[in-house]
Amino acid sequence: MKLYADKKKIKPEHKKKNEKKKKRSKKSSSFLRTIFRAILMLGIWGLIALSLVIVWFSHDLPDLKNLQANIRKPSVTIQTFDGTILGTYGDLYEDVIKVQDLPPYVPQALMAVEDRRFYSHFGVDVIGLIRAAYTNYKAQRVVQGGSTLTQQLAKNILFTQGSFSVTDRSYKRKIQEVLLAVWLEWKFTKDQILTMYLNRVYFGSGTYGIDAAAKRYFNKSARNLSVFEAAVIAGLLKAPSKYSPAQHPKRAKARAKIVLELMVEAGFLRDYQSYLDQGVKELTEKEKERQQGQGYKYFADWIYETIPSVIGPIDKDIIVITTLDPELQHKAEKICLEYMETMGKELKTSEISFVAMTPDGAIKVMVGGKDYGASQFNRVTQSLRQAGSAFKTFIYLAALESGLTPETMIDDSPFSLGKWHPSNYRWKTRGEVSIKEAFARSVNSVSIRLTQQVGPLKVAEVAKRLGVTSTLNNDLTISLGTGETTLLELTTAYATFANQGRAVWPYGILEIRDRSGNIVFKHQDSPGKPIINSTVLQNMRELLRAVVEIGSGRAANIDPTIAGKTGSNGDRDAWFFCYREQTSNPEIEGPGGLVIGVWTGNDNNRPMAKASTGSRIPTRVAAAFLRGIQSVKTNTIKPVTNPSQFATPNLDDYVKKL
């Protein structure tokens, strides 16, 4: 009975405990089922939402079957007739180059800077994103990006297809960028993606792709880049214009050092110092060469600006073959710089311009200023300056056409009209002087009297007939060259005397071809219409020779074939124009010789030192240039640049070539 009673007492307690356990178990199971259902439902709805996002943001993704970079500017390559590249304008591409054809350190430099985990992620680098977020949080600003090379390629595709503008930062663009990156990873191998990236990315100065950048900055194929050069190009991705080795070599060197350090950190290099030392040395030498030989860019810019007047708007890739002679150009640049560093400092003149053309107008040399890097203003074609005494040639030509001869005597006494009392520069009155000597000595009073005799309108007509297009005064002040004109205009006018009295039009373009090699434009040689009577021409040549033989141009009298005219406008402008008369000796300047124009002065019209006339720097520069020249190259066109550089990268082309 006792045992039974004890059992009876304990049993209810056990029941309560069991019931509690069962309730807890039921509650726990119910809670887990609820959590599971919630997770399942969230997963389902998440998948539905993700599917809707993918469908919504994928419907207007670009058609990758026709992946043309169709927003680029047409490419223009300007070169000499013998094949020397003078300049490239617009957007340049080269032929597709596979990543396998490059030295390993070229893609490694890019990966060290942009995406070290490129070969281990699926298009989006989650670890990289977390690392970038943490780094930016610590720095309290954005110092590191998390986008992969695949994402950058996707972004490039979206931009070049016109899906978004380059400034677009919307969520839609970001989402489509991720979707496209994942699709690219699924569709292509890593090497194919890297090849596409290397051939599409922008490296500054209008270059797209690693090979175009290598040729633009280092004049070599990307296959032949050094470790340092690869680092320089990889460094451009951060800010192409800021780290350009052509424009900012010091910044480019500093950025390359950072890239090399990152390559060591990523395990791509063991040490970088030797690469850095050698690379900096080579880049410094190239920078010196660039600074010494960039004067041709004045000519290249002028050619680019004149193309529309020849073929209309530039709507396709073209190669322009020009008349420039690289050897003569280099010689002229060197001589101009030498005289500016010596006599220029003494005479307080800061700028110089120089142009040389054949008698028919083909421009062989154009130096638009002392330093293209410091100023791109072309003082041959853009600078309007008073011609001063250089204008007297038109006055004397008008006088000879009116019946006077070089031996005609004329009053040389000081001229006065009302309050106008122009003086003669270093000339003592003789009473009368021959036209020939008055021209050689540049006597102002004689020029004024001749203008008064033939009339200002006649003088202006002669000047315009020879190619001066500037507005000219219709009074006696025209006799002192007060009208403003350019060096190119005046040199063209003087070329008439070397061109047998025939009209001259300056030109620099021989041919224009499209990327298939088809000729779009070809310069047609024309003798020009005779605009000076043969007898008058002979008399005028006699006057021009007298200037060099006995007058103000004596410093240029290196042989009996040189004839020309000096000019000055107070102490603000100094000019000299000359040509070499055609001789029976074909070794002297070739058939027809050269016509030269030189100007010195200051851009701000600040006066030079006293007596800074055309007989000082300009005559000496012309003489130094002509001395030793035996011939001028003919415009025989060599094969043009390989037109493959104009091919616009296409994704299908990549895939076919990979």
C-alpha positions as CSV (number, residue, x, y, z in Angstrom):
1,M,0.0,0.0,0.0
2,K,2.8,2.4,0.8
3,L,4.6,1.7,-2.4
4,Y,1.5,2.2,-4.3
5,A,0.8,5.5,-2.6
6,D,4.3,6.7,-3.3
7,K,3.9,5.9,-6.9
8,K,0.7,7.7,-7.0
9,K,2.2,10.8,-5.6
10,I,5.2,10.9,-8.0
11,K,3.2,10.1,-11.2
12,P,1.5,13.5,-11.5
13,E,4.8,15.3,-11.2
14,H,6.3,13.2,-14.0
15,K,3.3,13.9,-16.1
16,K,3.7,17.7,-15.6
17,K,7.3,17.5,-16.6
18,N,6.6,15.4,-19.7
19,E,3.8,17.7,-20.7
20,K,6.1,20.8,-20.3
21,K,8.8,19.0,-22.4
22,K,6.2,18.2,-25.1
23,K,4.9,21.7,-25.1
24,R,8.5,23.1,-25.4
25,S,9.2,20.6,-28.2
26,K,6.1,21.6,-30.0
27,K,6.8,25.3,-29.6
28,S,10.4,24.8,-30.8
29,S,9.3,22.7,-33.8
30,S,6.7,25.3,-34.6
31,F,9.2,28.1,-34.4
32,L,11.7,26.3,-36.6
33,R,9.0,25.5,-39.1
34,T,8.0,29.2,-39.1
35,I,11.6,30.3,-39.6
36,F,12.1,27.7,-42.3
37,R,8.8,28.8,-44.0
38,A,9.9,32.5,-43.7
39,I,13.4,31.7,-45.1
40,L,11.9,29.6,-47.9
41,M,9.3,32.3,-48.8
42,L,12.0,35.0,-48.6
43,G,14.2,32.9,-50.8
44,I,11.4,32.3,-53.3
45,W,10.4,36.0,-53.3
46,G,14.1,36.9,-53.4
47,L,14.6,34.7,-56.5
48,I,11.5,36.2,-58.0
49,A,12.7,39.7,-57.2
50,L,16.1,38.9,-58.5
51,S,14.6,37.4,-61.7
52,L,12.5,40.5,-62.1
53,V,15.5,42.8,-61.6
54,I,17.5,40.8,-64.1
55,V,14.7,40.8,-66.6
56,W,13.9,44.5,-66.0
57,F,17.5,45.6,-66.3
58,S,18.5,43.2,-69.0
59,H,15.9,44.0,-71.6
60,D,17.8,47.1,-72.9
61,L,21.4,45.8,-72.5
62,P,23.4,46.5,-75.7
63,D,23.5,44.0,-78.6
64,L,26.9,42.4,-78.2
65,K,26.7,41.0,-81.7
66,N,27.5,44.4,-83.1
67,L,29.8,45.9,-80.5
68,Q,31.2,48.9,-82.4
69,A,32.8,51.9,-80.6
70,N,30.6,54.1,-82.7
71,I,30.9,57.4,-80.8
72,R,34.6,57.9,-81.5
73,K,35.9,60.8,-83.6
74,P,37.2,60.0,-87.1
75,S,41.0,59.5,-86.9
76,V,43.4,61.7,-88.9
77,T,47.0,60.8,-89.4
78,I,49.2,63.6,-90.8
79,Q,52.5,62.5,-92.3
80,T,55.2,63.8,-94.6
81,F,55.5,62.6,-98.2
82,D,58.4,60.3,-97.1
83,G,56.4,58.6,-94.4
84,T,57.3,60.5,-91.2
85,I,54.3,60.8,-88.9
86,L,53.8,64.5,-87.9
87,G,50.6,64.1,-85.8
88,T,47.5,62.2,-85.1
89,Y,44.1,63.6,-84.4
90,G,40.8,62.1,-83.4
91,D,40.6,58.6,-81.8
92,L,43.3,56.0,-82.7
93,Y,43.0,52.3,-82.6
94,E,45.5,49.6,-83.6
95,D,44.9,46.0,-84.7
96,V,43.6,43.6,-82.0
97,I,46.5,42.2,-80.0
98,K,46.1,39.0,-77.9
99,V,47.1,38.9,-74.3
100,Q,49.2,35.8,-75.0
101,D,51.3,37.8,-77.5
102,L,52.3,40.3,-74.8
103,P,55.2,40.0,-72.3
104,P,53.6,38.7,-69.0
105,Y,54.5,41.9,-67.2
106,V,52.2,44.0,-69.5
107,P,48.9,42.6,-68.3
108,Q,50.4,42.1,-64.8
109,A,51.0,45.8,-64.5
110,L,47.4,46.4,-65.3
111,M,46.2,43.8,-62.8
112,A,48.5,45.1,-60.1
113,V,46.8,48.4,-60.3
114,E,43.2,47.5,-61.2
115,D,42.4,43.9,-60.3
116,R,44.9,41.5,-58.6
117,R,42.2,38.8,-58.1
118,F,41.2,38.9,-61.8
119,Y,41.8,35.2,-62.4
120,S,39.9,34.1,-59.2
121,H,36.6,36.0,-59.2
122,F,33.4,35.5,-61.3
123,G,33.2,39.1,-62.6
124,V,32.4,40.7,-59.3
125,D,35.1,40.6,-56.6
126,V,33.2,40.4,-53.3
127,I,36.5,40.2,-51.2
128,G,37.8,43.2,-53.2
129,L,34.6,45.1,-52.5
130,I,34.8,44.5,-48.8
131,R,38.5,45.4,-48.7
132,A,37.8,48.7,-50.6
133,A,34.9,49.6,-48.3
134,Y,37.0,49.0,-45.2
135,T,39.9,51.0,-46.7
136,N,37.6,53.9,-47.7
137,Y,36.0,53.8,-44.2
138,K,39.4,54.1,-42.5
139,A,40.4,57.0,-44.8
140,Q,37.1,58.7,-44.4
141,R,37.1,59.2,-48.2
142,V,37.1,57.2,-51.4
143,V,40.7,56.0,-51.9
144,Q,40.1,52.6,-53.5
145,G,37.6,51.2,-56.0
146,G,36.2,47.7,-55.9
147,S,35.3,47.2,-59.6
148,T,37.0,44.4,-61.5
149,L,38.6,44.5,-64.9
150,T,35.5,42.7,-66.2
151,Q,33.2,45.3,-64.7
152,Q,35.4,48.0,-66.3
153,L,35.0,46.3,-69.6
154,A,31.3,46.1,-69.1
155,K,31.1,49.8,-68.3
156,N,33.2,50.6,-71.4
157,I,30.8,48.6,-73.5
158,L,27.8,50.4,-72.0
159,F,29.3,53.8,-72.6
160,T,30.6,53.1,-76.2
161,Q,27.2,51.7,-77.2
162,G,25.5,54.9,-76.0
163,S,23.5,53.2,-73.2
164,F,24.8,55.7,-70.7
165,S,26.8,58.9,-70.7
166,V,30.3,58.8,-69.2
167,T,29.0,60.9,-66.2
168,D,26.1,58.6,-65.4
169,R,26.2,57.2,-61.8
170,S,22.7,55.8,-61.6
171,Y,21.8,52.5,-59.9
172,K,20.6,51.2,-63.3
173,R,24.0,51.7,-64.8
174,K,25.7,49.9,-61.9
175,I,23.2,47.0,-62.0
176,Q,23.6,46.6,-65.7
177,E,27.4,46.8,-65.3
178,V,27.3,43.9,-62.9
179,L,24.9,41.8,-65.0
180,L,27.0,42.3,-68.1
181,A,30.2,41.5,-66.2
182,V,28.8,38.2,-65.0
183,W,27.6,37.4,-68.5
184,L,31.0,38.2,-69.9
185,E,32.6,35.8,-67.4
186,W,30.1,33.1,-68.4
187,K,30.6,33.6,-72.1
188,F,34.3,34.1,-72.4
189,T,37.5,32.9,-70.8
190,K,39.7,35.1,-68.6
191,D,42.3,35.6,-71.3
192,Q,39.6,36.6,-73.8
193,I,38.2,39.1,-71.4
194,L,41.6,40.5,-70.7
195,T,42.3,40.8,-74.4
196,M,39.0,42.6,-75.0
197,Y,39.9,45.0,-72.1
198,L,43.4,45.7,-73.3
199,N,42.1,46.5,-76.8
200,R,39.3,48.8,-75.8
201,V,40.4,50.8,-72.8
202,Y,41.3,54.5,-73.2
203,F,44.9,55.5,-72.5
204,G,44.7,59.2,-73.2
205,S,45.7,61.4,-76.2
206,G,43.0,59.9,-78.3
207,T,44.4,56.4,-78.0
208,Y,42.3,53.3,-77.4
209,G,43.9,50.0,-76.7
210,I,47.4,48.9,-75.4
211,D,49.0,48.8,-78.8
212,A,47.9,52.3,-79.9
213,A,49.1,53.7,-76.5
214,A,52.5,51.9,-76.9
215,K,52.9,53.4,-80.4
216,R,51.7,56.9,-79.4
217,Y,53.9,57.2,-76.3
218,F,56.9,55.0,-77.0
219,N,56.8,54.5,-80.8
220,K,56.8,50.7,-80.5
221,S,54.4,47.8,-80.5
222,A,53.0,46.7,-77.1
223,R,54.7,43.4,-77.8
224,N,58.1,45.2,-77.2
225,L,57.3,47.3,-74.2
226,S,59.8,47.3,-71.3
227,V,58.7,46.7,-67.7
228,F,58.9,50.4,-66.9
229,E,57.0,51.4,-70.1
230,A,54.3,48.8,-69.2
231,A,54.1,50.5,-65.7
232,V,53.8,54.0,-67.3
233,I,50.9,52.8,-69.5
234,A,49.2,51.0,-66.6
235,G,49.5,54.2,-64.6
236,L,47.5,56.1,-67.2
237,L,44.3,54.4,-66.3
238,K,43.9,56.5,-63.1
239,A,43.9,59.8,-65.0
240,P,45.2,59.6,-68.7
241,S,45.7,63.4,-69.2
242,K,47.3,63.9,-65.8
243,Y,49.9,61.1,-66.1
244,S,50.6,61.3,-69.8
245,P,54.4,60.8,-70.5
246,A,54.1,63.2,-73.4
247,Q,52.6,66.1,-71.5
248,H,53.6,65.4,-67.9
249,P,56.8,63.2,-67.9
250,K,57.6,63.9,-64.2
251,R,54.1,62.8,-63.1
252,A,54.3,59.8,-65.4
253,K,57.6,58.7,-63.8
254,A,56.2,59.1,-60.2
255,R,53.1,57.1,-61.1
256,A,55.1,54.4,-62.8
257,K,57.1,54.0,-59.6
258,I,53.9,53.4,-57.7
259,V,52.8,50.8,-60.2
260,L,56.1,49.0,-60.0
261,E,55.8,48.9,-56.2
262,L,52.3,47.4,-56.5
263,M,53.7,44.8,-58.9
264,V,56.2,43.8,-56.3
265,E,53.5,43.7,-53.6
266,A,51.3,41.5,-55.8
267,G,54.2,39.1,-56.4
268,F,54.6,39.8,-60.1
269,L,58.2,41.2,-59.6
270,R,60.9,40.5,-57.0
271,D,62.4,44.0,-57.3
272,Y,61.7,47.1,-59.3
273,Q,64.6,49.5,-58.8
274,S,66.7,48.5,-61.8
275,Y,63.6,48.8,-64.1
276,L,62.8,52.2,-62.6
277,D,66.3,53.6,-63.0
278,Q,66.7,52.4,-66.6
279,G,63.2,53.5,-67.5
280,V,63.5,57.0,-66.1
281,K,66.8,57.5,-67.9
282,E,65.2,56.5,-71.3
283,L,62.1,58.6,-70.7
284,T,64.2,61.6,-69.8
285,E,66.2,61.2,-73.1
286,K,63.0,60.9,-75.1
287,E,61.6,64.0,-73.4
288,K,64.6,66.0,-74.5
289,E,64.2,64.7,-78.0
290,R,60.5,65.6,-78.0
291,Q,61.2,69.1,-76.8
292,Q,63.9,69.7,-79.4
293,G,61.8,68.4,-82.3
294,Q,58.2,69.4,-81.7
295,G,58.1,72.5,-84.0
296,Y,56.5,70.5,-86.8
297,K,53.3,70.4,-84.7
298,Y,52.6,74.0,-85.7
299,F,52.4,72.7,-89.3
300,A,50.4,69.6,-88.3
301,D,47.8,71.7,-86.5
302,W,47.6,74.1,-89.5
303,I,47.1,71.1,-91.8
304,Y,44.4,69.6,-89.6
305,E,42.5,73.0,-89.5
306,T,42.6,73.3,-93.3
307,I,41.4,69.8,-94.2
308,P,37.6,70.8,-94.1
309,S,38.3,73.5,-96.7
310,V,39.7,70.8,-99.0
311,I,37.3,67.8,-98.5
312,G,34.6,69.2,-96.3
313,P,33.7,67.9,-92.9
314,I,35.9,65.0,-91.7
315,D,33.4,62.1,-91.4
316,K,35.8,59.1,-91.8
317,D,39.3,58.0,-90.9
318,I,41.9,59.5,-93.2
319,I,45.7,59.7,-93.8
320,V,47.0,63.1,-95.0
321,I,50.3,63.2,-96.9
322,T,51.9,66.6,-96.7
323,T,54.7,68.6,-98.3
324,L,56.9,69.1,-95.2
325,D,60.6,68.1,-95.4
326,P,61.6,66.7,-92.0
327,E,65.3,67.3,-92.5
328,L,64.9,71.0,-93.5
329,Q,62.3,71.4,-90.6
330,H,64.8,70.1,-88.1
331,K,67.5,72.3,-89.4
332,A,65.3,75.4,-89.3
333,E,64.1,74.7,-85.7
334,K,67.7,74.3,-84.5
335,I,68.9,77.5,-86.2
336,C,65.9,79.5,-84.9
337,L,66.5,78.3,-81.3
338,E,70.2,79.1,-81.5
339,Y,69.7,82.7,-82.6
340,M,67.0,83.3,-80.0
341,E,69.2,82.1,-77.2
342,T,72.0,84.4,-78.3
343,M,71.0,87.4,-80.3
344,G,67.4,87.2,-79.1
345,K,68.4,87.9,-75.5
346,E,70.6,90.7,-76.6
347,L,67.9,92.3,-78.7
348,K,65.1,91.6,-76.2
349,T,63.0,89.6,-78.6
350,S,61.1,86.5,-77.2
351,E,59.6,84.9,-80.3
352,I,60.5,83.9,-83.8
353,S,58.7,82.3,-86.8
354,F,60.0,80.8,-90.0
355,V,58.5,79.4,-93.2
356,A,60.1,78.0,-96.3
357,M,58.2,77.0,-99.5
358,T,59.0,76.1,-103.1
359,P,58.2,78.8,-105.7
360,D,54.9,77.1,-106.5
361,G,53.8,77.3,-102.8
362,A,54.6,73.9,-101.4
363,I,55.5,74.4,-97.8
364,K,58.7,72.6,-96.8
365,V,59.3,74.2,-93.3
366,M,57.0,75.9,-90.8
367,V,58.2,77.0,-87.4
368,G,55.3,78.8,-85.7
369,G,57.2,79.8,-82.5
370,K,60.2,79.2,-80.3
371,D,58.5,76.5,-78.1
372,Y,55.3,74.6,-79.1
373,G,55.0,73.2,-75.6
374,A,54.8,76.7,-74.1
375,S,52.5,78.2,-76.8
376,Q,50.6,76.6,-79.6
377,F,49.8,80.0,-81.2
378,N,51.1,79.7,-84.8
379,R,53.0,83.0,-85.7
380,V,53.3,81.9,-89.3
381,T,49.6,81.7,-90.0
382,Q,47.8,83.4,-87.1
383,S,49.8,86.4,-86.0
384,L,48.7,89.6,-87.7
385,R,51.6,92.1,-87.6
386,Q,52.5,95.4,-89.4
387,A,54.6,94.6,-92.4
388,G,56.7,97.8,-92.1
389,S,59.4,98.2,-94.7
390,A,58.7,94.7,-96.1
391,F,55.6,96.2,-97.7
392,K,57.8,98.5,-99.8
393,T,58.2,95.8,-102.4
394,F,54.6,96.3,-103.5
395,I,55.1,100.1,-103.8
396,Y,58.2,99.7,-106.0
397,L,56.5,97.0,-108.1
398,A,53.6,99.5,-108.7
399,A,56.2,102.2,-109.6
400,L,58.0,99.9,-112.1
401,E,54.6,98.9,-113.7
402,S,53.9,102.6,-114.1
403,G,57.0,103.0,-116.4
404,L,59.8,103.8,-114.0
405,T,63.1,101.8,-114.1
406,P,65.7,100.8,-111.5
407,E,67.9,103.8,-112.7
408,T,65.1,106.4,-112.4
409,M,66.2,109.2,-110.0
410,I,63.8,110.5,-107.4
411,D,63.9,113.0,-104.5
412,D,65.1,111.5,-101.3
413,S,64.7,114.6,-99.0
414,P,62.6,114.2,-95.8
415,F,58.8,114.2,-96.6
416,S,56.3,116.2,-94.6
417,L,52.5,116.5,-94.9
418,G,50.7,118.6,-92.3
419,K,51.6,117.2,-88.9
420,W,53.0,114.0,-90.5
421,H,56.8,114.0,-90.6
422,P,58.1,110.4,-91.2
423,S,61.8,110.1,-90.9
424,N,64.5,108.1,-92.8
425,Y,66.3,105.4,-90.8
426,R,70.1,106.0,-91.0
427,W,69.9,107.7,-94.4
428,K,71.4,111.1,-95.2
429,T,69.8,113.0,-98.0
430,R,71.6,113.4,-101.3
431,G,68.9,115.3,-103.1
432,E,68.2,112.5,-105.5
433,V,68.8,108.8,-105.5
434,S,68.1,106.0,-107.9
435,I,65.1,103.7,-107.3
436,K,67.5,100.8,-107.1
437,E,69.5,102.3,-104.2
438,A,66.5,103.7,-102.5
439,F,65.0,100.3,-102.4
440,A,68.2,98.6,-101.3
441,R,68.6,101.2,-98.4
442,S,64.9,101.2,-97.6
443,V,64.5,105.0,-97.8
444,N,61.1,106.0,-96.4
445,S,60.8,109.4,-98.1
446,V,61.2,107.7,-101.6
447,S,58.6,105.1,-100.8
448,I,56.1,107.8,-99.8
449,R,56.8,109.9,-102.9
450,L,56.4,106.8,-105.1
451,T,53.1,106.0,-103.4
452,Q,51.9,109.6,-103.9
453,Q,52.9,109.3,-107.6
454,V,51.1,106.0,-108.4
455,G,48.4,106.3,-105.8
456,P,47.6,104.3,-102.7
457,L,44.8,102.4,-104.5
458,K,47.4,101.1,-107.1
459,V,49.7,100.0,-104.4
460,A,46.9,98.1,-102.6
461,E,45.8,96.5,-105.9
462,V,49.4,95.2,-106.5
463,A,49.6,93.8,-102.9
464,K,46.3,92.0,-103.2
465,R,47.2,90.7,-106.7
466,L,50.3,89.0,-105.1
467,G,48.2,87.5,-102.3
468,V,47.9,90.0,-99.4
469,T,44.3,89.7,-98.2
470,S,44.5,92.0,-95.2
471,T,42.6,95.3,-95.2
472,L,45.0,98.1,-96.4
473,N,44.8,101.9,-95.8
474,N,43.7,104.1,-98.7
475,D,46.2,106.9,-97.9
476,L,49.9,107.6,-97.9
477,T,50.5,105.7,-94.6
478,I,50.2,102.5,-96.7
479,S,53.7,103.3,-97.9
480,L,55.1,102.6,-94.4
481,G,53.5,99.1,-94.2
482,T,50.9,100.0,-91.6
483,G,48.6,97.2,-92.8
484,E,48.6,94.0,-90.7
485,T,49.3,90.7,-92.4
486,T,50.8,87.3,-91.6
487,L,54.2,85.8,-92.4
488,L,52.6,83.2,-94.6
489,E,50.8,85.8,-96.7
490,L,53.9,87.9,-97.2
491,T,56.2,85.0,-98.0
492,T,53.6,83.8,-100.6
493,A,53.7,87.2,-102.2
494,Y,57.5,87.2,-102.4
495,A,57.3,83.7,-103.9
496,T,55.8,85.3,-107.0
497,F,59.2,86.7,-108.0
498,A,60.8,83.2,-107.8
499,N,57.8,81.7,-109.7
500,Q,58.5,83.6,-112.9
501,G,55.9,86.2,-112.0
502,R,53.1,83.7,-111.8
503,A,50.5,83.7,-109.0
504,V,51.2,81.5,-106.0
505,W,48.9,79.8,-103.5
506,P,50.5,78.2,-100.5
507,Y,49.6,74.5,-99.8
508,G,50.7,71.8,-97.5
509,I,48.5,68.8,-98.6
510,L,49.6,66.5,-101.4
511,E,47.1,63.7,-100.9
512,I,44.3,62.5,-98.6
513,R,43.5,58.9,-98.5
514,D,40.8,56.9,-96.6
515,R,41.7,53.8,-94.5
516,S,41.3,51.6,-97.5
517,G,43.9,53.5,-99.4
518,N,41.5,55.2,-101.7
519,I,42.5,58.7,-102.8
520,V,40.0,61.3,-101.5
521,F,42.0,64.3,-102.6
522,K,45.1,64.9,-104.7
523,H,46.8,68.2,-105.2
524,Q,46.9,69.3,-108.9
525,D,50.1,71.0,-110.0
526,S,49.4,74.3,-111.7
527,P,51.9,76.8,-113.1
528,G,49.7,79.7,-111.9
529,K,48.5,82.7,-113.9
530,P,51.1,85.3,-114.9
531,I,50.5,88.4,-112.8
532,I,53.7,90.3,-113.4
533,N,55.1,91.5,-116.8
534,S,58.4,89.8,-117.7
535,T,60.3,93.1,-118.1
536,V,58.9,94.5,-114.8
537,L,59.7,91.1,-113.2
538,Q,63.3,91.3,-114.2
539,N,63.6,94.9,-113.0
540,M,62.0,93.9,-109.6
541,R,64.5,91.0,-109.3
542,E,67.3,93.4,-109.8
543,L,66.0,95.6,-106.9
544,L,65.6,92.6,-104.6
545,R,69.1,91.4,-105.4
546,A,70.5,94.9,-104.6
547,V,69.0,94.7,-101.1
548,V,71.2,91.6,-100.4
549,E,74.2,92.8,-102.3
550,I,74.6,96.4,-101.1
551,G,71.7,97.1,-98.8
552,S,70.1,96.1,-95.6
553,G,70.1,92.4,-96.4
554,R,73.9,92.0,-96.7
555,A,74.1,89.5,-93.9
556,A,72.2,87.0,-96.1
557,N,74.6,87.5,-99.1
558,I,76.0,84.0,-99.1
559,D,76.1,83.7,-102.9
560,P,75.0,85.7,-106.0
561,T,71.7,83.8,-106.3
562,I,70.1,85.2,-103.1
563,A,67.6,88.1,-103.4
564,G,65.2,89.5,-100.9
565,K,63.9,92.3,-98.7
566,T,64.3,93.2,-95.0
567,G,61.5,94.9,-93.1
568,S,60.9,96.5,-89.7
569,N,58.1,98.3,-87.9
570,G,59.9,100.6,-85.5
571,D,61.4,98.1,-83.0
572,R,58.2,96.0,-82.8
573,D,58.6,93.7,-85.8
574,A,61.6,92.5,-87.8
575,W,61.2,90.7,-91.1
576,F,63.3,89.2,-93.9
577,F,62.0,87.6,-97.1
578,C,64.3,86.0,-99.7
579,Y,64.5,83.5,-102.4
580,R,67.3,81.8,-104.4
581,E,67.2,82.5,-108.1
582,Q,66.9,79.5,-110.3
583,T,70.2,78.5,-111.8
584,S,71.3,76.0,-114.4
585,N,73.0,74.0,-111.5
586,P,70.4,71.4,-110.3
587,E,72.5,70.9,-107.2
588,I,71.6,74.4,-105.9
589,E,68.2,74.1,-104.2
590,G,66.8,71.8,-106.8
591,P,64.6,73.2,-109.6
592,G,63.2,76.5,-108.5
593,G,64.9,76.9,-105.1
594,L,63.2,78.0,-101.9
595,V,61.4,81.1,-100.7
596,I,61.9,82.0,-97.1
597,G,60.2,84.3,-94.6
598,V,61.4,85.1,-91.1
599,W,59.9,87.2,-88.4
600,T,61.0,88.1,-84.8
601,G,59.3,90.2,-82.2
602,N,57.3,89.9,-79.0
603,D,53.7,88.6,-78.7
604,N,52.6,91.4,-76.5
605,N,53.9,94.0,-79.0
606,R,56.5,95.1,-76.5
607,P,59.3,96.9,-78.3
608,M,62.6,95.1,-78.8
609,A,66.0,96.7,-78.3
610,K,66.9,99.6,-80.5
611,A,68.0,98.8,-84.0
612,S,66.3,95.4,-83.9
613,T,65.6,95.5,-87.6
614,G,65.2,92.8,-90.2
615,S,68.9,93.0,-91.0
616,R,69.8,91.6,-87.6
617,I,68.3,88.2,-86.6
618,P,66.1,87.5,-89.6
619,T,68.8,87.8,-92.3
620,R,71.2,85.7,-90.3
621,V,68.7,83.0,-89.7
622,A,67.9,82.8,-93.4
623,A,71.6,82.7,-94.3
624,A,72.4,80.0,-91.8
625,F,69.5,77.9,-93.1
626,L,70.4,78.3,-96.8
627,R,74.1,77.8,-96.2
628,G,75.0,74.2,-97.0
629,I,71.7,73.1,-98.5
630,Q,72.4,71.4,-101.8
631,S,68.9,70.2,-102.8
632,V,65.3,70.1,-101.8
633,K,63.5,66.7,-101.8
634,T,60.8,66.3,-104.4
635,N,57.3,65.4,-103.3
636,T,57.6,61.7,-104.2
637,I,55.1,59.9,-102.0
638,K,56.2,56.8,-100.2
639,P,53.7,54.1,-99.0
640,V,51.4,55.5,-96.4
641,T,50.9,54.2,-92.8
642,N,49.3,50.8,-92.4
643,P,45.6,51.6,-92.5
644,S,44.9,48.8,-89.9
645,Q,45.4,51.4,-87.2
646,F,42.0,52.8,-88.0
647,A,40.0,49.6,-87.4
648,T,37.4,50.1,-84.7
649,P,37.5,47.2,-82.2
650,N,34.5,44.8,-82.5
651,L,33.7,42.1,-80.0
652,D,33.0,39.6,-82.8
653,D,36.4,40.4,-84.3
654,Y,38.0,39.7,-80.9
655,V,36.2,36.4,-80.6
656,K,37.2,35.3,-84.1
657,K,40.8,36.1,-83.5
658,L,41.1,34.6,-80.0
